[in-house]
Amino acid sequence: MGELQAAIEKKDAAALEDLLAEDFVGPNGLDRDGARRMAQLMFLRHGEIGANVGPVTVDLRPGHATATFNVALTGRSGQLLPEAARLYDVTTGWREVDGEWRMTSVEWEGRL
């Protein structure tokens, strides 16, 4: 989770993609390559990206895990206050591959 947050805040789409399993699936059939492209677009749109992750609940099973949390994503183009801020409820699926955890799925729902 820490690596994921760091990749987002560093605006490093390649590092983000490296954390995703080859068979990653997101909302509306989003695949690994699509997730990288979506991240690149957001990174280009906002000069600064922030990801403030709330408490993480992990359901750990041998070789698999589910992590649920909320996250406040912020983006700005150099101004003092964020131009965009949104709170999401997130559920992620993870699988251990050669001693490394890779995200297999993600679902999110925006909060009002």
Backbone as CSV, one residue per row, in Angstrom:
resi,resn,N_x,N_y,N_z,CA_x,CA_y,CA_z,C_x,C_y,C_z
1,MET,0.830,-1.191,0.000,0.000,0.000,0.000,0.874,1.253,0.000
2,GLY,1.945,1.216,0.765,2.838,2.370,0.813,3.477,2.655,-0.534
3,GLU,3.861,1.584,-1.250,4.450,1.754,-2.572,3.442,2.349,-3.549
4,LEU,2.200,1.941,-3.428,1.137,2.458,-4.286,0.946,3.952,-4.043
5,GLN,0.853,4.352,-2.781,0.692,5.758,-2.440,1.889,6.567,-2.932
6,ALA,3.110,6.032,-2.739,4.314,6.747,-3.174,4.335,6.919,-4.693
7,ALA,3.942,5.886,-5.433,3.928,5.978,-6.898,2.961,7.062,-7.357
8,ILE,1.807,7.154,-6.711,0.822,8.178,-7.065,1.374,9.567,-6.762
9,GLU,1.928,9.743,-5.566,2.418,11.069,-5.185,3.648,11.486,-5.982
10,LYS,4.444,10.523,-6.464,5.601,10.842,-7.304,5.214,10.989,-8.768
11,LYS,3.930,10.711,-9.068,3.434,10.766,-10.438,4.223,9.824,-11.336
12,ASP,4.444,8.598,-10.846,5.246,7.600,-11.547,4.333,6.480,-12.048
13,ALA,3.828,6.643,-13.276,2.895,5.665,-13.836,3.546,4.308,-14.040
14,ALA,4.837,4.275,-14.363,5.528,2.993,-14.552,5.612,2.234,-13.231
15,ALA,5.919,2.924,-12.144,5.975,2.273,-10.830,4.595,1.782,-10.419
16,LEU,3.582,2.550,-10.732,2.211,2.138,-10.450,1.874,0.865,-11.222
17,GLU,2.208,0.839,-12.506,1.930,-0.333,-13.332,2.672,-1.561,-12.810
18,ASP,3.889,-1.379,-12.311,4.676,-2.496,-11.776,4.003,-3.162,-10.579
19,LEU,3.152,-2.432,-9.877,2.449,-2.990,-8.719,1.214,-3.780,-9.111
20,LEU,0.819,-3.690,-10.369,-0.389,-4.361,-10.838,-0.054,-5.731,-11.422
21,ALA,-0.882,-6.718,-11.096,-0.720,-8.053,-11.653,-0.981,-8.015,-13.152
22,GLU,-0.426,-8.969,-13.864,-0.632,-9.051,-15.314,-2.114,-9.131,-15.663
23,ASP,-2.904,-9.796,-14.807,-4.339,-9.973,-15.070,-5.200,-8.993,-14.273
24,PHE,-4.631,-7.848,-13.923,-5.339,-6.810,-13.171,-6.645,-6.437,-13.873
25,VAL,-7.700,-6.237,-13.051,-8.999,-5.800,-13.570,-9.543,-4.709,-12.658
26,GLY,-9.928,-3.598,-13.256,-10.534,-2.498,-12.517,-11.951,-2.264,-12.998
27,PRO,-12.545,-1.157,-12.587,-13.914,-0.830,-12.984,-14.080,-0.776,-14.503
28,ASN,-15.235,-1.231,-14.958,-15.588,-1.189,-16.380,-14.552,-1.876,-17.266
29,GLY,-13.939,-2.961,-16.763,-12.980,-3.723,-17.557,-11.620,-3.078,-17.696
30,LEU,-11.319,-2.098,-16.872,-10.014,-1.436,-16.913,-8.919,-2.478,-16.719
31,ASP,-7.948,-2.522,-17.647,-6.850,-3.473,-17.514,-5.586,-2.748,-17.064
32,ARG,-4.509,-3.494,-16.965,-3.239,-2.961,-16.448,-2.747,-1.777,-17.283
33,ASP,-2.745,-1.940,-18.591,-2.283,-0.870,-19.469,-3.207,0.341,-19.388
34,GLY,-4.511,0.087,-19.323,-5.472,1.185,-19.193,-5.299,1.947,-17.892
35,ALA,-4.961,1.233,-16.816,-4.729,1.888,-15.527,-3.508,2.798,-15.600
36,ARG,-2.453,2.324,-16.277,-1.257,3.154,-16.435,-1.581,4.408,-17.244
37,ARG,-2.334,4.232,-18.347,-2.694,5.386,-19.189,-3.577,6.373,-18.432
38,MET,-4.525,5.856,-17.644,-5.390,6.726,-16.855,-4.550,7.516,-15.832
39,ALA,-3.595,6.843,-15.205,-2.723,7.522,-14.244,-1.903,8.601,-14.941
40,GLN,-1.348,8.295,-16.107,-0.566,9.287,-16.845,-1.391,10.526,-17.161
41,LEU,-2.626,10.329,-17.573,-3.512,11.448,-17.879,-3.735,12.314,-16.642
42,MET,-4.016,11.681,-15.516,-4.231,12.442,-14.281,-2.957,13.160,-13.854
43,PHE,-1.807,12.520,-14.024,-0.535,13.137,-13.645,-0.233,14.349,-14.525
44,LEU,-0.605,14.274,-15.793,-0.403,15.421,-16.687,-1.363,16.556,-16.352
45,ARG,-2.567,16.201,-15.963,-3.596,17.196,-15.675,-3.270,18.011,-14.427
46,HIS,-2.689,17.368,-13.429,-2.426,18.024,-12.146,-0.929,18.098,-11.867
47,GLY,-0.451,19.294,-11.560,0.956,19.480,-11.240,1.368,18.749,-9.975
48,GLU,0.469,18.678,-9.031,0.735,17.973,-7.775,-0.421,17.038,-7.491
49,ILE,-0.091,15.853,-7.007,-1.091,14.844,-6.660,-0.873,14.465,-5.201
50,GLY,-1.942,14.371,-4.458,-1.865,13.907,-3.070,-2.806,12.737,-2.871
51,ALA,-2.383,11.768,-2.071,-3.216,10.609,-1.745,-3.149,10.412,-0.234
52,ASN,-4.207,10.821,0.451,-4.273,10.660,1.899,-5.141,9.452,2.197
53,VAL,-4.486,8.367,2.610,-5.155,7.094,2.829,-5.627,6.996,4.266
54,GLY,-6.913,6.629,4.424,-7.481,6.423,5.751,-7.072,5.065,6.295
55,PRO,-7.648,4.670,7.394,-7.296,3.368,7.967,-7.534,2.242,6.947
56,VAL,-6.579,1.314,6.899,-6.650,0.185,5.972,-7.027,-1.066,6.755
57,THR,-8.047,-1.761,6.265,-8.440,-3.045,6.829,-7.996,-4.116,5.850
58,VAL,-7.214,-5.099,6.340,-6.677,-6.146,5.478,-7.222,-7.497,5.910
59,ASP,-7.760,-8.229,4.950,-8.173,-9.617,5.141,-7.115,-10.453,4.438
60,LEU,-6.227,-11.075,5.220,-5.075,-11.794,4.677,-5.317,-13.291,4.704
61,ARG,-5.124,-13.916,3.557,-5.183,-15.373,3.415,-3.898,-15.800,2.730
62,PRO,-3.528,-17.059,2.827,-2.278,-17.485,2.179,-2.250,-17.116,0.691
63,GLY,-1.325,-16.243,0.320,-1.137,-15.849,-1.067,-2.101,-14.820,-1.611
64,HIS,-3.125,-14.470,-0.824,-4.130,-13.504,-1.282,-4.482,-12.549,-0.153
65,ALA,-4.900,-11.353,-0.517,-5.333,-10.373,0.479,-6.356,-9.436,-0.149
66,THR,-7.222,-8.916,0.704,-8.147,-7.861,0.321,-7.903,-6.696,1.268
67,ALA,-7.731,-5.516,0.720,-7.529,-4.317,1.527,-8.641,-3.332,1.216
68,THR,-9.287,-2.825,2.259,-10.317,-1.801,2.091,-9.893,-0.566,2.858
69,PHE,-10.189,0.586,2.287,-9.779,1.850,2.898,-10.513,2.983,2.213
70,ASN,-10.384,4.171,2.777,-10.851,5.345,2.059,-9.635,6.194,1.734
71,VAL,-9.750,6.972,0.689,-8.636,7.801,0.252,-9.174,9.145,-0.212
72,ALA,-8.466,10.178,0.157,-8.756,11.518,-0.343,-7.685,11.832,-1.378
73,LEU,-8.097,11.956,-2.624,-7.177,12.321,-3.693,-7.299,13.802,-3.959
74,THR,-6.164,14.459,-4.049,-6.154,15.889,-4.326,-5.242,16.153,-5.515
75,GLY,-5.558,17.178,-6.256,-4.730,17.580,-7.379,-4.740,19.087,-7.504
76,ARG,-3.588,19.634,-7.847,-3.521,21.079,-8.038,-2.437,21.416,-9.058
77,SER,-2.551,22.600,-9.585,-1.600,23.065,-10.598,-0.707,24.168,-10.055
78,GLY,-0.283,24.032,-8.826,0.629,25.000,-8.249,-0.017,26.029,-7.351
79,GLN,-1.327,26.015,-7.217,-2.010,26.952,-6.337,-1.910,26.460,-4.890
80,LEU,-2.282,27.312,-3.943,-2.220,26.918,-2.541,-3.230,25.852,-2.187
81,LEU,-4.429,25.943,-2.732,-5.469,24.973,-2.413,-5.686,24.032,-3.601
82,PRO,-6.069,22.788,-3.311,-6.334,21.851,-4.407,-7.467,22.341,-5.297
83,GLU,-7.316,22.138,-6.601,-8.376,22.443,-7.556,-9.361,21.293,-7.618
84,ALA,-8.877,20.106,-7.276,-9.712,18.913,-7.312,-9.445,18.106,-6.046
85,ALA,-10.490,17.698,-5.388,-10.363,16.852,-4.207,-11.590,15.960,-4.157
86,ARG,-11.366,14.705,-3.872,-12.476,13.759,-3.852,-12.153,12.643,-2.884
87,LEU,-13.152,12.196,-2.161,-13.000,11.102,-1.212,-13.616,9.848,-1.824
88,TYR,-12.900,8.737,-1.739,-13.349,7.475,-2.314,-13.281,6.363,-1.271
89,ASP,-14.218,5.419,-1.360,-14.144,4.147,-0.648,-13.543,3.165,-1.645
90,VAL,-12.473,2.459,-1.229,-11.720,1.623,-2.154,-11.592,0.207,-1.598
91,THR,-11.738,-0.762,-2.489,-11.483,-2.169,-2.163,-10.491,-2.693,-3.191
92,THR,-9.383,-3.259,-2.713,-8.361,-3.795,-3.604,-8.138,-5.273,-3.305
93,GLY,-7.855,-6.031,-4.355,-7.472,-7.427,-4.220,-5.998,-7.565,-4.547
94,TRP,-5.302,-8.437,-3.816,-3.859,-8.606,-3.973,-3.519,-10.086,-4.038
95,ARG,-2.428,-10.400,-4.749,-1.924,-11.768,-4.834,-0.409,-11.703,-4.687
96,GLU,0.128,-12.653,-3.945,1.580,-12.726,-3.787,2.168,-13.468,-4.980
97,VAL,3.133,-12.829,-5.638,3.793,-13.398,-6.814,5.298,-13.324,-6.575
98,ASP,5.930,-14.472,-6.439,7.380,-14.526,-6.218,7.816,-13.633,-5.056
99,GLY,7.062,-13.683,-3.966,7.419,-12.920,-2.769,7.020,-11.451,-2.801
100,GLU,6.413,-10.996,-3.886,5.972,-9.605,-4.024,4.461,-9.568,-4.141
101,TRP,3.839,-8.565,-3.530,2.391,-8.415,-3.626,2.043,-7.582,-4.844
102,ARG,1.105,-8.086,-5.652,0.630,-7.396,-6.846,-0.881,-7.221,-6.754
103,MET,-1.338,-6.042,-7.117,-2.773,-5.775,-7.082,-3.446,-6.473,-8.254
104,THR,-4.494,-7.235,-7.938,-5.234,-7.962,-8.975,-6.525,-7.261,-9.361
105,SER,-7.051,-6.445,-8.447,-8.318,-5.775,-8.736,-8.464,-4.539,-7.868
106,VAL,-9.304,-3.630,-8.354,-9.651,-2.447,-7.569,-11.072,-2.026,-7.927
107,GLU,-11.788,-1.620,-6.922,-13.114,-1.016,-7.088,-13.124,0.223,-6.215
108,TRP,-13.751,1.291,-6.697,-13.882,2.489,-5.877,-15.249,3.107,-6.091
109,GLU,-15.667,3.795,-5.069,-16.944,4.512,-5.124,-16.710,5.889,-4.517
110,GLY,-17.073,6.917,-5.275,-16.921,8.275,-4.785,-17.923,8.574,-3.675
111,ARG,-17.483,9.355,-2.723,-18.358,9.804,-1.630,-18.758,11.238,-1.894
112,LEU,-19.886,11.609,-1.361,-20.346,12.995,-1.505,-19.626,13.898,-0.560
